[in-house]
């Protein structure tokens, strides 16, 4: 009885195995296209993996080779298309970059990073209207949010991308204002659009670039309150960026706040000296001399005593080859950063936010 049972079980196992093999072979015959596509996708994934390795090693030509071959085998691999587009940007082959961004977005329309980069290159090639439309798509898109702790926070990345889109849309409108002509009413309207976009970017990102450009566009629009307010905000988040100090000094000079202007020109000059840009710093110190002459006309000796005391208190300066230099250790200290975060005459602009 047990022998018959073993024979039955063995025969049944063979029958089941044979049935599965025949079924699999039949499925390949009936669904050959499906199996071929899946095999090609596996080959495509492997080639893209090779491209990623080359990309990380900065071997861009090899990365291009593997990405392009990978896309042939896996035509819907949007990340390979995106990386390929970024490489073409490095080579300034904007036509090929745009083509690959478009292919990636066709496969994955909600690929926000790709759409932002696509819009940036459109703007670089003076297709600013098209760029603005792409930024609007990023802003208007509301994806489904999901969160994997310590790995993915879709909501956070969405709002960051939205802020980046607003910022770059401001850049695009600023480009349109330049193309329209500085004295034209159309140019002013584009600058207002830029200001509106930068303001939204500031609310989300609150980084140096957004605040600085918000200040600059308002300075061009003669909105001195808003310009001063946002220059001070830019200094708080990027205290060692000379442009904010320099342009803010010009604004204070226009407002006849000469002592504040001198303070900011000095900071801008010292930052340029530190960076080794002596040509720009000489230009700034030339302006500073003129401002000090105005101060001399409008002030008394007490001002200079206060200024000298403030300099001694604020800055531990060193000189090398006639230039002001800061050691790496200086820049790490809270007191050093606070000196450059401090915005001269800030009280004039505390109500500058719209």
C-alpha positions in Angstrom: 0.0 0.0 0.0 2.8 2.4 0.9 4.6 1.5 -2.4 1.4 2.4 -4.4 1.2 5.7 -2.5 4.8 6.6 -3.3 4.2 5.8 -7.0 1.0 7.9 -7.0 2.8 10.9 -5.3 5.7 10.6 -7.7 3.5 10.5 -10.8 1.4 13.4 -9.5 4.5 15.5 -8.9 5.7 14.8 -12.4 2.3 15.6 -13.9 2.1 18.9 -12.0 5.7 19.8 -13.1 5.0 18.9 -16.7 1.8 21.0 -16.6 3.6 24.0 -15.2 6.4 23.7 -17.8 3.8 23.4 -20.6 1.8 26.3 -19.2 4.9 28.5 -18.9 6.0 27.6 -22.5 2.5 28.3 -23.7 2.4 31.7 -21.9 5.7 32.7 -23.6 4.2 31.8 -27.0 0.9 33.6 -26.3 2.5 36.6 -24.5 5.9 36.8 -26.1 5.8 40.6 -26.4 5.3 40.9 -22.6 8.2 38.6 -21.8 10.4 40.3 -24.3 9.6 43.7 -22.8 10.4 42.5 -19.3 13.7 41.0 -20.3 14.6 44.2 -22.1 13.7 46.2 -19.0 16.0 44.1 -16.9 18.8 44.7 -19.4 17.9 48.4 -19.4 18.1 48.6 -15.6 21.5 47.1 -15.7 22.8 49.5 -18.3 21.4 52.5 -16.4 23.1 51.1 -13.2 26.3 51.2 -15.2 25.5 54.7 -16.3 24.9 55.8 -12.7 28.3 54.4 -11.7 30.0 56.3 -14.5 28.1 59.4 -13.5 29.2 59.2 -9.9 32.9 58.9 -11.1 32.3 62.0 -13.4 33.0 59.9 -16.5 30.3 61.7 -18.4 31.0 60.2 -21.8 30.7 56.7 -20.5 27.6 57.7 -18.6 26.0 59.1 -21.8 26.8 55.8 -23.6 25.2 53.6 -20.9 22.2 55.9 -20.4 21.4 56.1 -24.1 21.7 52.3 -24.5 19.7 51.7 -21.3 16.8 53.9 -22.7 16.8 51.9 -25.9 16.1 48.8 -23.9 13.9 50.5 -21.3 12.1 53.4 -23.1 10.2 54.5 -20.0 13.2 54.9 -17.7 12.6 58.6 -16.9 15.4 58.9 -14.4 18.0 57.9 -17.0 16.5 60.5 -19.4 16.7 63.1 -16.6 20.3 62.3 -15.8 21.2 62.3 -19.5 19.6 65.8 -19.8 21.7 67.1 -16.9 24.9 65.8 -18.5 24.0 67.6 -21.8 23.5 70.8 -19.8 27.1 70.4 -18.5 28.2 70.2 -22.1 25.9 73.2 -23.0 24.1 71.0 -25.5 20.8 72.6 -24.6 18.9 71.1 -27.6 19.7 67.5 -26.4 19.1 68.5 -22.8 15.6 69.9 -23.6 14.8 66.8 -25.7 15.6 64.4 -22.8 13.8 66.5 -20.2 10.7 66.4 -22.5 11.0 62.6 -22.8 11.2 62.2 -19.0 8.2 64.4 -18.4 6.2 62.6 -21.1 6.7 59.4 -19.1 6.3 61.0 -15.7 4.4 64.3 -15.9 4.6 64.9 -12.1 8.4 64.7 -12.1 8.8 68.1 -10.5 12.6 68.4 -10.3 12.8 67.5 -14.0 10.2 70.1 -14.9 12.0 72.8 -12.9 15.3 72.0 -14.6 13.5 71.9 -18.0 12.1 75.4 -17.3 15.5 76.7 -16.3 17.0 75.6 -19.6 14.1 77.0 -21.5 14.8 80.4 -19.8 18.5 80.0 -20.5 17.6 79.7 -24.2 15.3 82.8 -24.0 12.1 80.8 -24.1 10.9 82.7 -21.0 7.2 82.4 -21.7 7.4 78.6 -22.0 9.6 78.5 -18.9 7.0 80.5 -16.9 4.3 78.1 -18.0 6.3 75.1 -16.8 6.9 76.8 -13.4 3.2 77.3 -13.1 2.6 73.6 -13.7 4.9 72.8 -10.8 3.1 75.3 -8.6 -0.4 74.2 -9.5 0.3 70.5 -9.2 -0.9 68.9 -5.9 0.5 65.4 -5.6 -0.6 62.7 -3.2 1.6 63.0 -0.1 3.3 60.1 1.5 6.0 59.9 4.1 8.6 57.2 4.9 10.3 58.2 8.2 14.0 59.2 7.6 13.7 58.4 3.9 11.0 60.2 2.0 8.8 63.2 3.0 6.8 63.9 -0.2 5.0 66.9 1.3 8.2 68.6 2.4 9.8 68.1 -1.0 6.7 69.3 -2.7 6.7 72.6 -0.9 10.5 73.0 -1.4 10.0 72.4 -5.2 7.2 74.9 -5.2 9.4 77.5 -3.6 12.2 76.8 -6.1 9.6 77.2 -8.9 8.4 80.6 -7.5 12.1 81.7 -7.3 13.0 80.7 -10.8 9.7 82.2 -12.1 10.8 85.5 -10.6 14.2 85.1 -12.5 12.2 84.5 -15.7 10.0 87.6 -15.2 13.2 89.6 -14.4 14.7 88.4 -17.7 11.5 89.5 -19.6 11.8 92.9 -17.9 15.3 93.3 -19.2 14.3 92.3 -22.7 11.4 94.8 -22.7 13.7 97.7 -21.8 14.3 99.4 -18.4 12.2 102.6 -19.1 9.2 100.8 -20.6 5.9 100.4 -18.7 5.9 96.7 -19.8 9.3 96.2 -18.2 7.9 97.6 -14.9 4.9 95.2 -15.0 7.3 92.3 -15.5 9.4 93.5 -12.5 6.2 93.6 -10.4 5.5 90.0 -11.4 9.0 89.1 -10.5 8.6 90.7 -7.1 5.4 88.8 -6.5 7.1 85.5 -7.4 10.1 86.2 -5.2 7.9 87.1 -2.2 6.2 83.7 -2.4 9.6 82.1 -2.7 10.8 83.9 0.4 7.8 82.6 2.4 8.6 79.0 1.5 12.4 79.0 1.2 13.6 82.0 3.2 17.1 81.6 1.8 19.7 84.2 0.8 19.0 84.2 -2.9 15.2 84.6 -2.6 15.6 87.5 0.0 18.4 89.2 -2.0 16.5 89.1 -5.3 13.3 90.3 -3.6 15.3 93.2 -2.2 17.0 94.0 -5.6 13.8 93.9 -7.6 12.2 96.3 -5.1 15.2 98.6 -5.2 14.7 98.8 -9.0 11.0 99.5 -8.5 11.9 102.3 -6.1 10.1 100.5 -3.2 12.8 101.5 -0.7 11.0 100.1 2.3 10.6 96.6 0.9 14.2 96.7 -0.5 15.7 97.6 2.8 13.7 95.1 4.7 14.7 92.2 2.4 18.3 93.2 2.2 18.4 92.9 6.0 16.7 89.5 5.8 19.3 88.4 3.2 22.1 89.4 5.5 20.6 87.4 8.4 20.7 84.1 6.4 23.8 84.9 4.3 25.9 87.3 6.3 29.1 86.7 4.3 27.6 87.5 0.8 29.0 90.8 -0.2 26.2 91.7 -2.8 23.6 92.3 -0.1 25.9 94.6 1.9 26.9 96.5 -1.2 23.5 97.1 -2.7 22.1 97.9 0.8 24.9 100.5 1.2 23.8 102.1 -2.1 20.2 102.2 -0.9 21.3 103.9 2.4 23.5 106.3 0.5 20.5 107.3 -1.8 18.5 107.9 1.4 21.3 110.1 2.7 21.9 107.7 5.6 25.7 108.1 5.1 26.9 106.6 8.4 24.9 103.4 7.7 26.1 103.3 4.1 29.7 103.6 5.2 29.3 100.7 7.5 27.9 98.5 4.8 30.4 99.5 2.1 33.1 98.6 4.6 31.7 95.2 5.2 31.3 94.6 1.4 34.9 95.7 0.8 36.3 93.4 3.6 34.4 90.4 2.3 35.8 91.0 -1.2 39.3 91.4 0.2 38.9 88.1 1.9 37.9 86.5 -1.3 40.9 88.0 -3.1 38.8 90.2 -5.4 41.0 93.3 -5.0 39.6 95.1 -8.1 36.0 95.1 -6.8 37.1 96.0 -3.3 39.2 99.0 -4.5 36.1 100.2 -6.4 34.0 99.9 -3.2 36.6 101.6 -1.1 36.6 104.5 -3.6 32.9 104.9 -3.0 33.4 104.6 0.7 35.9 107.5 0.6 33.2 109.7 -1.1 30.6 108.6 1.6 33.1 109.5 4.3 33.5 113.0 2.8 29.8 113.5 3.0 29.8 112.3 6.6 32.6 114.8 7.4 30.5 117.6 6.0 27.4 116.5 7.9 28.9 115.2 11.1 31.2 116.2 13.9 34.2 114.6 15.6 31.9 112.6 18.0 30.8 110.5 15.1 34.4 109.4 14.3 35.0 108.5 17.9 31.9 106.3 18.0 32.8 104.7 14.7 36.4 103.9 15.8 35.0 102.4 19.1 32.5 100.3 17.2 35.1 99.0 14.8 37.4 98.0 17.7 34.5 96.3 19.5 33.0 94.5 16.4 36.0 93.2 14.4 39.2 91.5 15.3 40.9 92.4 12.0 44.2 91.1 10.6 46.1 92.5 7.7 48.2 90.6 5.2 49.9 92.3 2.2 47.8 95.4 2.9 44.5 93.5 2.8 42.0 92.6 5.5 42.0 88.8 6.1 39.9 86.6 8.3 41.1 83.2 9.5 38.9 80.2 9.2 38.5 80.2 13.0 37.2 83.8 12.9 34.4 82.7 10.6 33.3 80.0 13.0 32.7 82.4 15.9 29.2 83.6 16.7 30.5 87.2 17.3 32.1 87.3 13.8 28.9 86.2 12.1 26.8 88.5 14.2 28.8 91.5 13.0 27.9 90.7 9.4 24.3 89.7 10.2 23.8 93.1 11.8 22.0 95.4 9.3 22.8 99.1 9.6 19.8 101.4 10.1 17.5 98.3 10.2 15.0 100.2 12.2 14.1 102.3 9.1 12.8 99.2 7.4 11.2 97.0 10.0 7.8 97.7 8.5 9.0 97.0 5.0 7.2 93.7 4.5 4.1 94.0 2.4 
